[in-house]
Amino acid sequence: MKPDSLLFISEKQKPVIQNLDRLMREALANAAAVLDNAKDDGVPIPPDLVTSFKIDYDWIISHLQEAANV
């Protein structure tokens, strides 16, 4: 997240956005770790797990897009 991005959101939203940013960075790091582990172990994760995460992230993006267009 760009620091100047916070200039254009409400004070109420700032801690929520900052928390979401932190969680997303953690999710990215965890996804990288999952990939590393799968490569190291030579064992893929189940495709249905990937689909489940994609559904979750699509939901997040949908809500953020709606929030950007109110």
The first five atom37 places (N, CA, C, CB, O) and aatype in JSON, in Angstrom:
{
  "aatype": [12, 11, 14, 3, 15, 10, 10, 13, 9, 15, 6, 11, 5, 11, 14, 19, 9, 5, 2, 10, 3, 1, 10, 12, 1, 6, 0, 10, 0, 2, 0, 0, 0, 19, 10, 3, 2, 0, 11, 3, 3, 7, 19, 14, 9, 14, 14, 3, 10, 19, 16, 15, 13, 11, 9, 3, 18, 3, 17, 9, 9, 15, 8, 10, 5, 6, 0, 0, 2, 19],
  "atom_mask": [
    [1, 1, 1, 1, 1],
    [1, 1, 1, 1, 1],
    [1, 1, 1, 1, 1],
    [1, 1, 1, 1, 1],
    [1, 1, 1, 1, 1],
    [1, 1, 1, 1, 1],
    [1, 1, 1, 1, 1],
    [1, 1, 1, 1, 1],
    [1, 1, 1, 1, 1],
    [1, 1, 1, 1, 1],
    [1, 1, 1, 1, 1],
    [1, 1, 1, 1, 1],
    [1, 1, 1, 1, 1],
    [1, 1, 1, 1, 1],
    [1, 1, 1, 1, 1],
    [1, 1, 1, 1, 1],
    [1, 1, 1, 1, 1],
    [1, 1, 1, 1, 1],
    [1, 1, 1, 1, 1],
    [1, 1, 1, 1, 1],
    [1, 1, 1, 1, 1],
    [1, 1, 1, 1, 1],
    [1, 1, 1, 1, 1],
    [1, 1, 1, 1, 1],
    [1, 1, 1, 1, 1],
    [1, 1, 1, 1, 1],
    [1, 1, 1, 1, 1],
    [1, 1, 1, 1, 1],
    [1, 1, 1, 1, 1],
    [1, 1, 1, 1, 1],
    [1, 1, 1, 1, 1],
    [1, 1, 1, 1, 1],
    [1, 1, 1, 1, 1],
    [1, 1, 1, 1, 1],
    [1, 1, 1, 1, 1],
    [1, 1, 1, 1, 1],
    [1, 1, 1, 1, 1],
    [1, 1, 1, 1, 1],
    [1, 1, 1, 1, 1],
    [1, 1, 1, 1, 1],
    [1, 1, 1, 1, 1],
    [1, 1, 1, 0, 1],
    [1, 1, 1, 1, 1],
    [1, 1, 1, 1, 1],
    [1, 1, 1, 1, 1],
    [1, 1, 1, 1, 1],
    [1, 1, 1, 1, 1],
    [1, 1, 1, 1, 1],
    [1, 1, 1, 1, 1],
    [1, 1, 1, 1, 1],
    [1, 1, 1, 1, 1],
    [1, 1, 1, 1, 1],
    [1, 1, 1, 1, 1],
    [1, 1, 1, 1, 1],
    [1, 1, 1, 1, 1],
    [1, 1, 1, 1, 1],
    [1, 1, 1, 1, 1],
    [1, 1, 1, 1, 1],
    [1, 1, 1, 1, 1],
    [1, 1, 1, 1, 1],
    [1, 1, 1, 1, 1],
    [1, 1, 1, 1, 1],
    [1, 1, 1, 1, 1],
    [1, 1, 1, 1, 1],
    [1, 1, 1, 1, 1],
    [1, 1, 1, 1, 1],
    [1, 1, 1, 1, 1],
    [1, 1, 1, 1, 1],
    [1, 1, 1, 1, 1],
    [1, 1, 1, 1, 1]
  ],
  "atom_positions": [
    [[0.85, -1.17, 0.0], [0.0, 0.0, 0.0], [0.89, 1.23, 0.0], [-0.97, 0.0, 1.22], [1.86, 1.32, 0.76]],
    [[0.56, 2.17, -0.85], [1.32, 3.41, -0.92], [0.95, 4.28, 0.28], [1.04, 4.16, -2.26], [-0.23, 4.39, 0.62]],
    [[1.94, 4.89, 0.93], [1.64, 5.74, 2.1], [0.66, 6.86, 1.8], [2.91, 6.35, 2.63], [-0.19, 7.17, 2.64]],
    [[0.74, 7.47, 0.61], [-0.18, 8.57, 0.3], [-1.6, 8.08, 0.05], [0.32, 9.32, -0.92], [-2.53, 8.88, -0.03]],
    [[-1.79, 6.75, -0.08], [-3.14, 6.2, -0.26], [-4.02, 6.51, 0.95], [-3.08, 4.69, -0.49], [-5.23, 6.66, 0.81]],
    [[-3.42, 6.6, 2.12], [-4.18, 6.85, 3.34], [-4.69, 8.28, 3.43], [-3.33, 6.53, 4.55], [-5.55, 8.58, 4.27]],
    [[-4.19, 9.17, 2.59], [-4.63, 10.56, 2.62], [-6.08, 10.7, 2.17], [-3.74, 11.4, 1.73], [-6.75, 11.68, 2.53]],
    [[-6.57, 9.74, 1.41], [-7.89, 9.87, 0.79], [-8.93, 8.94, 1.39], [-7.78, 9.61, -0.68], [-9.96, 8.68, 0.77]],
    [[-8.68, 8.44, 2.6], [-9.67, 7.6, 3.27], [-10.02, 8.23, 4.61], [-9.15, 6.15, 3.46], [-9.26, 9.02, 5.15]],
    [[-11.18, 7.87, 5.12], [-11.65, 8.46, 6.36], [-10.82, 7.96, 7.55], [-13.13, 8.13, 6.58], [-10.17, 6.91, 7.48]],
    [[-10.86, 8.71, 8.6], [-10.17, 8.31, 9.83], [-10.71, 6.97, 10.34], [-10.32, 9.39, 10.93], [-9.95, 6.15, 10.87]],
    [[-11.99, 6.75, 10.17], [-12.62, 5.49, 10.58], [-12.03, 4.32, 9.8], [-14.15, 5.55, 10.38], [-11.84, 3.23, 10.35]],
    [[-11.74, 4.54, 8.52], [-11.23, 3.48, 7.67], [-9.74, 3.19, 7.88], [-11.49, 3.82, 6.23], [-9.3, 2.07, 7.65]],
    [[-8.96, 4.19, 8.3], [-7.51, 4.03, 8.36], [-7.06, 2.78, 9.11], [-6.9, 5.24, 9.01], [-6.28, 2.0, 8.56]],
    [[-7.52, 2.54, 10.34], [-7.03, 1.34, 11.03], [-7.5, 0.04, 10.36], [-7.49, 1.35, 12.46], [-6.8, -0.97, 10.41]],
    [[-8.67, 0.08, 9.75], [-9.19, -1.11, 9.07], [-8.35, -1.41, 7.83], [-10.68, -0.91, 8.67], [-7.98, -2.56, 7.58]],
    [[-8.04, -0.37, 7.06], [-7.22, -0.53, 5.85], [-5.8, -0.97, 6.23], [-7.18, 0.79, 5.05], [-5.23, -1.84, 5.58]],
    [[-5.25, -0.37, 7.27], [-3.91, -0.75, 7.7], [-3.87, -2.21, 8.16], [-3.43, 0.17, 8.85], [-2.91, -2.93, 7.86]],
    [[-4.89, -2.65, 8.85], [-4.96, -4.04, 9.28], [-5.1, -4.98, 8.08], [-6.12, -4.25, 10.25], [-4.45, -6.02, 8.03]],
    [[-5.95, -4.62, 7.13], [-6.11, -5.43, 5.92], [-4.79, -5.51, 5.16], [-7.22, -4.85, 5.02], [-4.42, -6.57, 4.67]],
    [[-4.09, -4.39, 5.06], [-2.79, -4.38, 4.38], [-1.82, -5.34, 5.08], [-2.21, -2.95, 4.35], [-1.12, -6.1, 4.41]],
    [[-1.77, -5.3, 6.4], [-0.9, -6.18, 7.16], [-1.26, -7.65, 6.93], [-0.98, -5.86, 8.66], [-0.39, -8.49, 6.71]],
    [[-2.55, -7.93, 6.97], [-3.0, -9.31, 6.75], [-2.7, -9.79, 5.34], [-4.5, -9.42, 7.03], [-2.34, -10.95, 5.14]],
    [[-2.85, -8.91, 4.36], [-2.56, -9.29, 2.98], [-1.07, -9.57, 2.8], [-3.02, -8.2, 2.01], [-0.69, -10.51, 2.11]],
    [[-0.22, -8.75, 3.43], [1.22, -9.0, 3.34], [1.57, -10.33, 4.01], [2.01, -7.84, 4.0], [2.42, -11.07, 3.52]],
    [[0.92, -10.64, 5.13], [1.12, -11.93, 5.79], [0.65, -13.08, 4.9], [0.38, -11.98, 7.13], [1.3, -14.12, 4.82]],
    [[-0.48, -12.88, 4.23], [-1.01, -13.92, 3.33], [-0.05, -14.17, 2.17], [-2.4, -13.52, 2.79], [0.17, -15.31, 1.78]],
    [[0.53, -13.1, 1.63], [1.5, -13.26, 0.55], [2.72, -14.03, 1.01], [1.91, -11.89, 0.0], [3.23, -14.9, 0.3]],
    [[3.2, -13.71, 2.21], [4.36, -14.43, 2.75], [4.03, -15.89, 3.0], [4.82, -13.77, 4.05], [4.85, -16.77, 2.74]],
    [[2.83, -16.15, 3.5], [2.41, -17.54, 3.74], [2.26, -18.31, 2.44], [1.11, -17.58, 4.52], [2.61, -19.48, 2.37]],
    [[1.73, -17.66, 1.41], [1.58, -18.32, 0.11], [2.96, -18.68, -0.46], [0.82, -17.42, -0.88], [3.13, -19.75, -1.04]],
    [[3.92, -17.78, -0.28], [5.29, -18.07, -0.73], [5.86, -19.26, 0.04], [6.2, -16.84, -0.56], [6.56, -20.1, -0.54]],
    [[5.57, -19.34, 1.33], [6.05, -20.46, 2.15], [5.39, -21.77, 1.71], [5.76, -20.2, 3.64], [6.05, -22.81, 1.68]],
    [[4.11, -21.72, 1.38], [3.41, -22.93, 0.89], [4.09, -23.41, -0.39], [1.9, -22.63, 0.64], [4.32, -24.61, -0.56]],
    [[4.39, -22.48, -1.29], [5.06, -22.85, -2.53], [6.43, -23.46, -2.26], [5.19, -21.63, -3.45], [6.78, -24.49, -2.83]],
    [[7.2, -22.81, -1.41], [8.52, -23.35, -1.06], [8.43, -24.75, -0.48], [9.22, -22.42, -0.07], [9.19, -25.64, -0.85]],
    [[7.47, -24.94, 0.43], [7.3, -26.26, 1.05], [6.89, -27.31, 0.03], [6.26, -26.19, 2.16], [7.39, -28.43, 0.05]],
    [[5.98, -26.94, -0.87], [5.54, -27.88, -1.9], [6.71, -28.28, -2.79], [4.4, -27.27, -2.74], [6.87, -29.46, -3.13]],
    [[7.53, -27.3, -3.16], [8.7, -27.59, -3.99], [9.7, -28.45, -3.23], [9.36, -26.29, -4.46], [10.22, -29.44, -3.76]],
    [[9.98, -28.08, -1.99], [10.95, -28.83, -1.17], [10.5, -30.27, -0.97], [11.14, -28.16, 0.19], [11.3, -31.2, -1.08]],
    [[9.2, -30.45, -0.67], [8.67, -31.78, -0.38], [8.3, -32.56, -1.64], [7.45, -31.66, 0.51], [8.17, -33.78, -1.61]],
    [[8.14, -31.84, -2.75], [7.69, -32.49, -3.97], [6.25, -32.97, -3.88], [0.0, 0.0, 0.0], [5.85, -33.91, -4.56]],
    [[5.48, -32.29, -3.01], [4.08, -32.68, -2.79], [3.2, -31.46, -3.05], [3.86, -33.23, -1.34], [3.29, -30.46, -2.34]],
    [[2.34, -31.54, -4.07], [1.46, -30.4, -4.36], [0.35, -30.27, -3.32], [0.86, -30.54, -5.76], [-0.03, -31.24, -2.66]],
    [[-0.16, -29.06, -3.2], [-1.34, -28.89, -2.34], [-2.56, -29.28, -3.17], [-1.45, -27.42, -1.79], [-2.51, -29.23, -4.4]],
    [[-3.65, -29.66, -2.51], [-4.85, -30.07, -3.24], [-5.45, -28.92, -4.06], [-5.9, -30.61, -2.27], [-5.56, -27.8, -3.56]],
    [[-5.83, -29.18, -5.29], [-6.44, -28.14, -6.13], [-7.69, -27.53, -5.51], [-6.78, -28.72, -7.48], [-7.95, -26.34, -5.7]],
    [[-8.47, -28.32, -4.77], [-9.69, -27.76, -4.16], [-9.35, -26.75, -3.08], [-10.56, -28.88, -3.57], [-10.14, -25.85, -2.8]],
    [[-8.17, -26.88, -2.47], [-7.73, -25.89, -1.49], [-7.42, -24.56, -2.19], [-6.48, -26.39, -0.72], [-7.78, -23.49, -1.7]],
    [[-6.77, -24.65, -3.34], [-6.49, -23.46, -4.14], [-7.8, -22.78, -4.54], [-5.65, -23.82, -5.39], [-7.93, -21.56, -4.46]],
    [[-8.75, -23.57, -4.98], [-10.06, -23.03, -5.39], [-10.74, -22.33, -4.22], [-10.96, -24.15, -5.93], [-11.33, -21.27, -4.39]],
    [[-10.66, -22.93, -3.04], [-11.27, -22.33, -1.85], [-10.64, -20.97, -1.53], [-11.12, -23.28, -0.64], [-11.34, -20.01, -1.23]],
    [[-9.3, -20.9, -1.6], [-8.63, -19.62, -1.35], [-8.98, -18.6, -2.42], [-7.11, -19.82, -1.29], [-9.16, -17.42, -2.11]],
    [[-9.09, -19.03, -3.66], [-9.44, -18.11, -4.74], [-10.83, -17.52, -4.52], [-9.39, -18.83, -6.1], [-11.05, -16.33, -4.74]],
    [[-11.76, -18.35, -4.1], [-13.11, -17.85, -3.8], [-13.06, -16.8, -2.71], [-14.04, -19.02, -3.38], [-13.72, -15.76, -2.8]],
    [[-12.28, -17.06, -1.66], [-12.14, -16.09, -0.57], [-11.55, -14.77, -1.07], [-11.25, -16.67, 0.54], [-12.06, -13.7, -0.74]],
    [[-10.49, -14.86, -1.86], [-9.86, -13.64, -2.35], [-10.73, -12.9, -3.37], [-8.52, -13.96, -2.97], [-10.71, -11.67, -3.41]],
    [[-11.47, -13.62, -4.17], [-12.42, -12.97, -5.09], [-13.47, -12.2, -4.3], [-13.1, -14.02, -6.0], [-13.87, -11.11, -4.71]],
    [[-13.91, -12.76, -3.18], [-14.9, -12.09, -2.32], [-14.3, -10.81, -1.75], [-15.35, -13.03, -1.16], [-14.96, -9.77, -1.72]],
    [[-13.05, -10.89, -1.31], [-12.38, -9.7, -0.76], [-12.3, -8.61, -1.82], [-10.95, -10.06, -0.26], [-12.66, -7.47, -1.56]],
    [[-11.83, -8.97, -3.02], [-11.68, -7.98, -4.09], [-13.04, -7.4, -4.47], [-11.01, -8.62, -5.32], [-13.14, -6.19, -4.71]],
    [[-14.05, -8.22, -4.52], [-15.4, -7.74, -4.84], [-15.84, -6.68, -3.84], [-16.4, -8.9, -4.85], [-16.36, -5.63, -4.23]],
    [[-15.64, -6.94, -2.57], [-16.04, -5.98, -1.54], [-15.21, -4.71, -1.6], [-15.94, -6.61, -0.16], [-15.74, -3.62, -1.4]],
    [[-13.92, -4.84, -1.85], [-13.08, -3.65, -1.96], [-13.46, -2.81, -3.19], [-11.6, -4.05, -2.04], [-13.47, -1.58, -3.13]],
    [[-13.77, -3.48, -4.3], [-14.22, -2.75, -5.49], [-15.51, -2.01, -5.22], [-14.39, -3.69, -6.67], [-15.68, -0.87, -5.64]],
    [[-16.44, -2.66, -4.53], [-17.69, -1.99, -4.18], [-17.44, -0.8, -3.27], [-18.65, -2.97, -3.51], [-18.06, 0.25, -3.44]],
    [[-16.54, -0.97, -2.31], [-16.21, 0.13, -1.4], [-15.55, 1.29, -2.14], [-15.29, -0.37, -0.27], [-15.69, 2.45, -1.74]],
    [[-14.84, 1.0, -3.22], [-14.19, 2.05, -4.01], [-15.18, 2.78, -4.89], [-13.1, 1.46, -4.86], [-14.85, 3.83, -5.44]],
    [[-16.39, 2.24, -5.04], [-17.36, 2.84, -5.96], [-18.67, 3.24, -5.28], [-17.66, 1.88, -7.07], [-19.72, 3.28, -5.93]],
    [[-18.61, 3.54, -3.99], [-19.84, 3.98, -3.32], [-20.08, 5.45, -3.56], [-19.78, 3.69, -1.82], [-21.07, 6.0, -3.08]]
  ]
}
